[in-house]
């Protein structure tokens, strides 16, 4: 089995955000949540909890965004 990109989720203070997702994306989030729970041996994960770490991982891996963010901090 291939290792998932996300590991156990950090328990962090949330900020409420409302988004609309296509049904196919929600189905994939639900499937990913089940796979992550099975891989980590943890409890079931609600798909909503995956959005933040997935976005963070995506932004961290985007080199163009990292360069822009780093130059704007200067």
Number of C-alpha atoms within 10 A of each C-alpha: 4 5 9 11 9 13 12 12 13 8 7 6 6 8 6 5 5 5 4 7 9 7 9 9 11 14 13 12 18 17 13 18 20 17 16 23 17 13 15 13 10 11 11 12 17 13 16 11 15 17 11 13 16 13 11 10 13 12 13 12 11 10 11 11 13 13 10 10 11 10 9 8 6 5
